[in-house]
Amino acid sequence: MAMQAVGLADDPPLMLIDDADTQAKWYYRLKKEWAASRAEGRAFVNPVKERVLRWRS
């Protein structure tokens, strides 16, 4: 975790993989919209469209 903290100190762009990181991408989109809605004083609009996820392991 210490090595990861050093690498993330400069706030690099995250590289997310489509299938494996779908939930992480949703999280960042929701977080961005929540902050924008609070800053602009408007209602939150969910940017994530309904979708069925299927994983194989």
PyMOL Python script that loads the backbone (N, CA, C, O; Angstrom):
from pymol import cmd

cmd.read_pdbstr("""\
ATOM      1  N   MET A   1       0.824  -1.188   0.000  1.00  0.00           N
ATOM      2  CA  MET A   1       0.000   0.000   0.000  1.00  0.00           C
ATOM      3  C   MET A   1       0.871   1.256   0.000  1.00  0.00           C
ATOM      4  O   MET A   1       0.496   2.276  -0.579  1.00  0.00           O
ATOM      5  N   ALA A   2       2.028   1.181   0.646  1.00  0.00           N
ATOM      6  CA  ALA A   2       2.919   2.343   0.666  1.00  0.00           C
ATOM      7  C   ALA A   2       3.415   2.654  -0.741  1.00  0.00           C
ATOM      8  O   ALA A   2       3.488   3.822  -1.121  1.00  0.00           O
ATOM      9  N   MET A   3       3.757   1.630  -1.520  1.00  0.00           N
ATOM     10  CA  MET A   3       4.217   1.848  -2.890  1.00  0.00           C
ATOM     11  C   MET A   3       3.081   2.412  -3.752  1.00  0.00           C
ATOM     12  O   MET A   3       3.311   3.258  -4.616  1.00  0.00           O
ATOM     13  N   GLN A   4       1.874   1.945  -3.513  1.00  0.00           N
ATOM     14  CA  GLN A   4       0.728   2.443  -4.260  1.00  0.00           C
ATOM     15  C   GLN A   4       0.484   3.917  -3.934  1.00  0.00           C
ATOM     16  O   GLN A   4       0.175   4.701  -4.830  1.00  0.00           O
ATOM     17  N   ALA A   5       0.619   4.300  -2.672  1.00  0.00           N
ATOM     18  CA  ALA A   5       0.429   5.688  -2.271  1.00  0.00           C
ATOM     19  C   ALA A   5       1.440   6.602  -2.954  1.00  0.00           C
ATOM     20  O   ALA A   5       1.099   7.709  -3.370  1.00  0.00           O
ATOM     21  N   VAL A   6       2.692   6.136  -3.072  1.00  0.00           N
ATOM     22  CA  VAL A   6       3.717   6.925  -3.757  1.00  0.00           C
ATOM     23  C   VAL A   6       3.339   7.112  -5.217  1.00  0.00           C
ATOM     24  O   VAL A   6       3.471   8.212  -5.753  1.00  0.00           O
ATOM     25  N   GLY A   7       2.876   6.066  -5.858  1.00  0.00           N
ATOM     26  CA  GLY A   7       2.500   6.141  -7.262  1.00  0.00           C
ATOM     27  C   GLY A   7       1.283   7.012  -7.511  1.00  0.00           C
ATOM     28  O   GLY A   7       1.170   7.627  -8.572  1.00  0.00           O
ATOM     29  N   LEU A   8       0.372   7.075  -6.552  1.00  0.00           N
ATOM     30  CA  LEU A   8      -0.851   7.863  -6.715  1.00  0.00           C
ATOM     31  C   LEU A   8      -0.705   9.298  -6.217  1.00  0.00           C
ATOM     32  O   LEU A   8      -1.645  10.085  -6.328  1.00  0.00           O
ATOM     33  N   ALA A   9       0.449   9.647  -5.675  1.00  0.00           N
ATOM     34  CA  ALA A   9       0.655  10.982  -5.107  1.00  0.00           C
ATOM     35  C   ALA A   9       0.507  12.080  -6.157  1.00  0.00           C
ATOM     36  O   ALA A   9       0.051  13.177  -5.835  1.00  0.00           O
ATOM     37  N   ASP A  10       0.880  11.808  -7.396  1.00  0.00           N
ATOM     38  CA  ASP A  10       0.803  12.811  -8.461  1.00  0.00           C
ATOM     39  C   ASP A  10      -0.552  12.837  -9.150  1.00  0.00           C
ATOM     40  O   ASP A  10      -0.722  13.549 -10.140  1.00  0.00           O
ATOM     41  N   ASP A  11      -1.526  12.072  -8.645  1.00  0.00           N
ATOM     42  CA  ASP A  11      -2.878  12.012  -9.193  1.00  0.00           C
ATOM     43  C   ASP A  11      -2.886  11.664 -10.686  1.00  0.00           C
ATOM     44  O   ASP A  11      -3.411  12.428 -11.496  1.00  0.00           O
ATOM     45  N   PRO A  12      -2.303  10.503 -11.057  1.00  0.00           N
ATOM     46  CA  PRO A  12      -2.285  10.106 -12.466  1.00  0.00           C
ATOM     47  C   PRO A  12      -3.677   9.669 -12.923  1.00  0.00           C
ATOM     48  O   PRO A  12      -4.495   9.262 -12.098  1.00  0.00           O
ATOM     49  N   PRO A  13      -3.956   9.747 -14.217  1.00  0.00           N
ATOM     50  CA  PRO A  13      -5.250   9.248 -14.697  1.00  0.00           C
ATOM     51  C   PRO A  13      -5.325   7.732 -14.515  1.00  0.00           C
ATOM     52  O   PRO A  13      -4.353   7.018 -14.760  1.00  0.00           O
ATOM     53  N   LEU A  14      -6.479   7.257 -14.087  1.00  0.00           N
ATOM     54  CA  LEU A  14      -6.645   5.831 -13.866  1.00  0.00           C
ATOM     55  C   LEU A  14      -6.959   5.134 -15.180  1.00  0.00           C
ATOM     56  O   LEU A  14      -7.727   5.647 -15.994  1.00  0.00           O
ATOM     57  N   MET A  15      -6.370   3.975 -15.383  1.00  0.00           N
ATOM     58  CA  MET A  15      -6.640   3.186 -16.578  1.00  0.00           C
ATOM     59  C   MET A  15      -7.548   2.037 -16.178  1.00  0.00           C
ATOM     60  O   MET A  15      -7.116   1.096 -15.513  1.00  0.00           O
ATOM     61  N   LEU A  16      -8.798   2.117 -16.582  1.00  0.00           N
ATOM     62  CA  LEU A  16      -9.781   1.109 -16.209  1.00  0.00           C
ATOM     63  C   LEU A  16     -10.121   0.254 -17.416  1.00  0.00           C
ATOM     64  O   LEU A  16     -10.215   0.747 -18.540  1.00  0.00           O
ATOM     65  N   ILE A  17     -10.306  -1.043 -17.165  1.00  0.00           N
ATOM     66  CA  ILE A  17     -10.654  -2.007 -18.195  1.00  0.00           C
ATOM     67  C   ILE A  17     -12.180  -2.088 -18.263  1.00  0.00           C
ATOM     68  O   ILE A  17     -12.845  -2.106 -17.228  1.00  0.00           O
ATOM     69  N   ASP A  18     -12.729  -2.136 -19.462  1.00  0.00           N
ATOM     70  CA  ASP A  18     -14.187  -2.087 -19.618  1.00  0.00           C
ATOM     71  C   ASP A  18     -14.934  -3.094 -18.760  1.00  0.00           C
ATOM     72  O   ASP A  18     -15.698  -2.698 -17.880  1.00  0.00           O
ATOM     73  N   ASP A  19     -14.738  -4.367 -18.989  1.00  0.00           N
ATOM     74  CA  ASP A  19     -15.545  -5.375 -18.298  1.00  0.00           C
ATOM     75  C   ASP A  19     -15.218  -5.481 -16.813  1.00  0.00           C
ATOM     76  O   ASP A  19     -16.119  -5.467 -15.974  1.00  0.00           O
ATOM     77  N   ALA A  20     -13.953  -5.583 -16.490  1.00  0.00           N
ATOM     78  CA  ALA A  20     -13.558  -5.819 -15.104  1.00  0.00           C
ATOM     79  C   ALA A  20     -13.805  -4.614 -14.205  1.00  0.00           C
ATOM     80  O   ALA A  20     -14.063  -4.785 -13.014  1.00  0.00           O
ATOM     81  N   ASP A  21     -13.736  -3.421 -14.736  1.00  0.00           N
ATOM     82  CA  ASP A  21     -13.843  -2.215 -13.922  1.00  0.00           C
ATOM     83  C   ASP A  21     -15.137  -1.448 -14.141  1.00  0.00           C
ATOM     84  O   ASP A  21     -15.182  -0.242 -13.899  1.00  0.00           O
ATOM     85  N   THR A  22     -16.171  -2.109 -14.586  1.00  0.00           N
ATOM     86  CA  THR A  22     -17.441  -1.435 -14.852  1.00  0.00           C
ATOM     87  C   THR A  22     -17.969  -0.754 -13.600  1.00  0.00           C
ATOM     88  O   THR A  22     -18.400   0.397 -13.662  1.00  0.00           O
ATOM     89  N   GLN A  23     -17.945  -1.438 -12.473  1.00  0.00           N
ATOM     90  CA  GLN A  23     -18.463  -0.843 -11.247  1.00  0.00           C
ATOM     91  C   GLN A  23     -17.617   0.341 -10.803  1.00  0.00           C
ATOM     92  O   GLN A  23     -18.164   1.320 -10.296  1.00  0.00           O
ATOM     93  N   ALA A  24     -16.304   0.281 -10.977  1.00  0.00           N
ATOM     94  CA  ALA A  24     -15.432   1.404 -10.622  1.00  0.00           C
ATOM     95  C   ALA A  24     -15.732   2.603 -11.516  1.00  0.00           C
ATOM     96  O   ALA A  24     -15.756   3.738 -11.040  1.00  0.00           O
ATOM     97  N   LYS A  25     -15.960   2.366 -12.795  1.00  0.00           N
ATOM     98  CA  LYS A  25     -16.287   3.454 -13.715  1.00  0.00           C
ATOM     99  C   LYS A  25     -17.620   4.097 -13.331  1.00  0.00           C
ATOM    100  O   LYS A  25     -17.763   5.319 -13.391  1.00  0.00           O
ATOM    101  N   TRP A  26     -18.590   3.279 -12.941  1.00  0.00           N
ATOM    102  CA  TRP A  26     -19.861   3.815 -12.480  1.00  0.00           C
ATOM    103  C   TRP A  26     -19.654   4.689 -11.255  1.00  0.00           C
ATOM    104  O   TRP A  26     -20.222   5.777 -11.158  1.00  0.00           O
ATOM    105  N   TYR A  27     -18.837   4.211 -10.316  1.00  0.00           N
ATOM    106  CA  TYR A  27     -18.584   4.956  -9.085  1.00  0.00           C
ATOM    107  C   TYR A  27     -18.036   6.349  -9.401  1.00  0.00           C
ATOM    108  O   TYR A  27     -18.515   7.342  -8.854  1.00  0.00           O
ATOM    109  N   TYR A  28     -17.048   6.425 -10.268  1.00  0.00           N
ATOM    110  CA  TYR A  28     -16.444   7.718 -10.595  1.00  0.00           C
ATOM    111  C   TYR A  28     -17.424   8.630 -11.333  1.00  0.00           C
ATOM    112  O   TYR A  28     -17.427   9.841 -11.115  1.00  0.00           O
ATOM    113  N   ARG A  29     -18.245   8.062 -12.194  1.00  0.00           N
ATOM    114  CA  ARG A  29     -19.251   8.876 -12.881  1.00  0.00           C
ATOM    115  C   ARG A  29     -20.287   9.413 -11.895  1.00  0.00           C
ATOM    116  O   ARG A  29     -20.681  10.576 -11.983  1.00  0.00           O
ATOM    117  N   LEU A  30     -20.732   8.570 -10.952  1.00  0.00           N
ATOM    118  CA  LEU A  30     -21.687   8.998  -9.932  1.00  0.00           C
ATOM    119  C   LEU A  30     -21.090  10.066  -9.021  1.00  0.00           C
ATOM    120  O   LEU A  30     -21.745  11.056  -8.693  1.00  0.00           O
ATOM    121  N   LYS A  31     -19.845   9.854  -8.620  1.00  0.00           N
ATOM    122  CA  LYS A  31     -19.164  10.803  -7.743  1.00  0.00           C
ATOM    123  C   LYS A  31     -19.025  12.172  -8.426  1.00  0.00           C
ATOM    124  O   LYS A  31     -19.236  13.208  -7.795  1.00  0.00           O
ATOM    125  N   LYS A  32     -18.674  12.169  -9.705  1.00  0.00           N
ATOM    126  CA  LYS A  32     -18.520  13.410 -10.459  1.00  0.00           C
ATOM    127  C   LYS A  32     -19.857  14.140 -10.594  1.00  0.00           C
ATOM    128  O   LYS A  32     -19.917  15.357 -10.412  1.00  0.00           O
ATOM    129  N   GLU A  33     -20.917  13.417 -10.906  1.00  0.00           N
ATOM    130  CA  GLU A  33     -22.242  14.020 -11.051  1.00  0.00           C
ATOM    131  C   GLU A  33     -22.748  14.552  -9.717  1.00  0.00           C
ATOM    132  O   GLU A  33     -23.367  15.615  -9.670  1.00  0.00           O
ATOM    133  N   TRP A  34     -22.492  13.821  -8.628  1.00  0.00           N
ATOM    134  CA  TRP A  34     -22.931  14.276  -7.304  1.00  0.00           C
ATOM    135  C   TRP A  34     -22.259  15.607  -6.953  1.00  0.00           C
ATOM    136  O   TRP A  34     -22.918  16.538  -6.491  1.00  0.00           O
ATOM    137  N   ALA A  35     -20.951  15.688  -7.175  1.00  0.00           N
ATOM    138  CA  ALA A  35     -20.224  16.923  -6.879  1.00  0.00           C
ATOM    139  C   ALA A  35     -20.722  18.077  -7.752  1.00  0.00           C
ATOM    140  O   ALA A  35     -20.878  19.198  -7.269  1.00  0.00           O
ATOM    141  N   ALA A  36     -20.969  17.805  -9.028  1.00  0.00           N
ATOM    142  CA  ALA A  36     -21.456  18.850  -9.938  1.00  0.00           C
ATOM    143  C   ALA A  36     -22.847  19.322  -9.535  1.00  0.00           C
ATOM    144  O   ALA A  36     -23.126  20.520  -9.578  1.00  0.00           O
ATOM    145  N   SER A  37     -23.718  18.405  -9.146  1.00  0.00           N
ATOM    146  CA  SER A  37     -25.076  18.791  -8.754  1.00  0.00           C
ATOM    147  C   SER A  37     -25.065  19.637  -7.482  1.00  0.00           C
ATOM    148  O   SER A  37     -25.852  20.575  -7.356  1.00  0.00           O
ATOM    149  N   ARG A  38     -24.180  19.310  -6.542  1.00  0.00           N
ATOM    150  CA  ARG A  38     -24.072  20.096  -5.307  1.00  0.00           C
ATOM    151  C   ARG A  38     -23.496  21.482  -5.611  1.00  0.00           C
ATOM    152  O   ARG A  38     -23.974  22.479  -5.070  1.00  0.00           O
ATOM    153  N   ALA A  39     -22.482  21.553  -6.463  1.00  0.00           N
ATOM    154  CA  ALA A  39     -21.834  22.825  -6.782  1.00  0.00           C
ATOM    155  C   ALA A  39     -22.775  23.755  -7.542  1.00  0.00           C
ATOM    156  O   ALA A  39     -22.737  24.971  -7.355  1.00  0.00           O
ATOM    157  N   GLU A  40     -23.620  23.181  -8.402  1.00  0.00           N
ATOM    158  CA  GLU A  40     -24.533  23.980  -9.219  1.00  0.00           C
ATOM    159  C   GLU A  40     -25.891  24.194  -8.553  1.00  0.00           C
ATOM    160  O   GLU A  40     -26.733  24.925  -9.076  1.00  0.00           O
ATOM    161  N   GLY A  41     -26.102  23.557  -7.402  1.00  0.00           N
ATOM    162  CA  GLY A  41     -27.363  23.720  -6.673  1.00  0.00           C
ATOM    163  C   GLY A  41     -28.557  23.131  -7.397  1.00  0.00           C
ATOM    164  O   GLY A  41     -29.652  23.690  -7.342  1.00  0.00           O
ATOM    165  N   ARG A  42     -28.365  22.024  -8.068  1.00  0.00           N
ATOM    166  CA  ARG A  42     -29.452  21.388  -8.811  1.00  0.00           C
ATOM    167  C   ARG A  42     -29.637  19.954  -8.322  1.00  0.00           C
ATOM    168  O   ARG A  42     -28.844  19.440  -7.533  1.00  0.00           O
ATOM    169  N   ALA A  43     -30.686  19.334  -8.802  1.00  0.00           N
ATOM    170  CA  ALA A  43     -30.966  17.952  -8.416  1.00  0.00           C
ATOM    171  C   ALA A  43     -29.972  16.989  -9.059  1.00  0.00           C
ATOM    172  O   ALA A  43     -29.486  17.227 -10.164  1.00  0.00           O
ATOM    173  N   PHE A  44     -29.684  15.925  -8.367  1.00  0.00           N
ATOM    174  CA  PHE A  44     -28.792  14.879  -8.877  1.00  0.00           C
ATOM    175  C   PHE A  44     -29.500  14.117  -9.988  1.00  0.00           C
ATOM    176  O   PHE A  44     -30.664  13.743  -9.851  1.00  0.00           O
ATOM    177  N   VAL A  45     -28.788  13.888 -11.091  1.00  0.00           N
ATOM    178  CA  VAL A  45     -29.306  13.094 -12.205  1.00  0.00           C
ATOM    179  C   VAL A  45     -28.378  11.897 -12.377  1.00  0.00           C
ATOM    180  O   VAL A  45     -27.184  12.064 -12.624  1.00  0.00           O
ATOM    181  N   ASN A  46     -28.921  10.704 -12.247  1.00  0.00           N
ATOM    182  CA  ASN A  46     -28.105   9.490 -12.325  1.00  0.00           C
ATOM    183  C   ASN A  46     -27.549   9.316 -13.743  1.00  0.00           C
ATOM    184  O   ASN A  46     -28.324   9.150 -14.685  1.00  0.00           O
ATOM    185  N   PRO A  47     -26.208   9.351 -13.914  1.00  0.00           N
ATOM    186  CA  PRO A  47     -25.624   9.215 -15.243  1.00  0.00           C
ATOM    187  C   PRO A  47     -25.454   7.761 -15.692  1.00  0.00           C
ATOM    188  O   PRO A  47     -25.084   7.504 -16.838  1.00  0.00           O
ATOM    189  N   VAL A  48     -25.719   6.822 -14.803  1.00  0.00           N
ATOM    190  CA  VAL A  48     -25.514   5.403 -15.111  1.00  0.00           C
ATOM    191  C   VAL A  48     -26.821   4.809 -15.623  1.00  0.00           C
ATOM    192  O   VAL A  48     -27.852   4.861 -14.952  1.00  0.00           O
ATOM    193  N   LYS A  49     -26.755   4.249 -16.812  1.00  0.00           N
ATOM    194  CA  LYS A  49     -27.934   3.605 -17.400  1.00  0.00           C
ATOM    195  C   LYS A  49     -28.062   2.175 -16.882  1.00  0.00           C
ATOM    196  O   LYS A  49     -27.065   1.531 -16.553  1.00  0.00           O
ATOM    197  N   GLU A  50     -29.293   1.689 -16.814  1.00  0.00           N
ATOM    198  CA  GLU A  50     -29.540   0.332 -16.334  1.00  0.00           C
ATOM    199  C   GLU A  50     -28.867  -0.675 -17.262  1.00  0.00           C
ATOM    200  O   GLU A  50     -28.904  -0.540 -18.485  1.00  0.00           O
ATOM    201  N   ARG A  51     -28.252  -1.690 -16.652  1.00  0.00           N
ATOM    202  CA  ARG A  51     -27.513  -2.684 -17.425  1.00  0.00           C
ATOM    203  C   ARG A  51     -27.377  -3.961 -16.602  1.00  0.00           C
ATOM    204  O   ARG A  51     -27.281  -3.898 -15.377  1.00  0.00           O
ATOM    205  N   VAL A  52     -27.368  -5.101 -17.254  1.00  0.00           N
ATOM    206  CA  VAL A  52     -27.175  -6.384 -16.597  1.00  0.00           C
ATOM    207  C   VAL A  52     -25.709  -6.779 -16.752  1.00  0.00           C
ATOM    208  O   VAL A  52     -25.178  -6.804 -17.862  1.00  0.00           O
ATOM    209  N   LEU A  53     -25.065  -7.086 -15.636  1.00  0.00           N
ATOM    210  CA  LEU A  53     -23.658  -7.499 -15.666  1.00  0.00           C
ATOM    211  C   LEU A  53     -23.575  -9.010 -15.489  1.00  0.00           C
ATOM    212  O   LEU A  53     -24.299  -9.594 -14.684  1.00  0.00           O
ATOM    213  N   ARG A  54     -22.693  -9.625 -16.243  1.00  0.00           N
ATOM    214  CA  ARG A  54     -22.471 -11.064 -16.114  1.00  0.00           C
ATOM    215  C   ARG A  54     -20.978 -11.322 -16.073  1.00  0.00           C
ATOM    216  O   ARG A  54     -20.235 -10.850 -16.933  1.00  0.00           O
ATOM    217  N   TRP A  55     -20.538 -12.075 -15.067  1.00  0.00           N
ATOM    218  CA  TRP A  55     -19.122 -12.400 -14.937  1.00  0.00           C
ATOM    219  C   TRP A  55     -18.921 -13.894 -15.082  1.00  0.00           C
ATOM    220  O   TRP A  55     -19.782 -14.700 -14.728  1.00  0.00           O
ATOM    221  N   ARG A  56     -17.776 -14.237 -15.605  1.00  0.00           N
ATOM    222  CA  ARG A  56     -17.366 -15.634 -15.660  1.00  0.00           C
ATOM    223  C   ARG A  56     -16.060 -15.746 -14.905  1.00  0.00           C
ATOM    224  O   ARG A  56     -15.163 -14.920 -15.069  1.00  0.00           O
ATOM    225  N   SER A  57     -15.958 -16.766 -14.081  1.00  0.00           N
ATOM    226  CA  SER A  57     -14.709 -16.944 -13.342  1.00  0.00           C
ATOM    227  C   SER A  57     -14.159 -18.340 -13.528  1.00  0.00           C
ATOM    228  O   SER A  57     -13.109 -18.669 -12.976  1.00  0.00           O
TER     229      SER A  57
END
""", "prot")
cmd.dss("prot")
cmd.show_as("cartoon", "prot")
cmd.util.cbc("prot")
cmd.orient("prot")
